[in-house]
Amino acid sequence: MTTPFQLHDIGHLLGVPSEVAADVTPLNMSPFSASSLLRLKANAVYEPAAAPHEERIVVVLGGYATVTVDDCRQTLGSGQLLTVEPGASLKIWNDSDVEWSALCIESPPANQT
C-alpha cells in the first residue's frame, strides 16, 4: 500500500544557505496541488508569471516583505497567510536586510489545468 502522505523537513531546508537571491525549492507535486519553499535574500524580487487557473497560497515562515497582488500593496510578515486568486499578478520583494521565507502552495498545479 502506498503511503497517503509526504513529509518534508522544511526546517532543514531553511538551515541550508541559499546560493541565489530568489530561491524556489519544489517540495511536492500531486494532481491536486504543488508546494514549494520560497526564500528571498535582502533586496531580492520574486515575480512569477500570472497563473490563469491556479490559486496561490503564501504562508510566511520568517521575515517581512512587500507584496503586490494586481494593484494592491501589502507588507507580509512571519505567520501571515496570503491567498492570490487565479489570474492575479503577484510580485514579492524583500526590502529588508534579512532573508524572507514562505511556503507557497498552488492549486491545482499549473500542469493539471
C-alpha positions, 0 to 999 in steps of 0.5 A: 500500500502506498503511503497517503502522505509526504513529509518534508523537513522544511526546517532543514531546508531553511538551515541550508544557505541559499546560493541565489537571491530568489530561491524556489525549492519544489517540495511536492507535486500531486494532481491536486496541488504543488508546494514549494519553499520560497526564500528571498535574500535582502533586496531580492524580487520574486515575480512569477508569471500570472497563473490563469487557473491556479490559486496561490497560497503564501504562508510566511515562515520568517521575515517581512516583505512587500507584496503586490497582488494586481494593484494592491500593496501589502507588507507580509510578515512571519505567520501571515497567510496570503491567498492570490486568486487565479489570474492575479499578478503577484510580485514579492520583494524583500526590502529588508536586510534579512532573508524572507521565507514562505511556503507557497502552495498552488492549486491545482498545479499549473500542469493539471489545468 
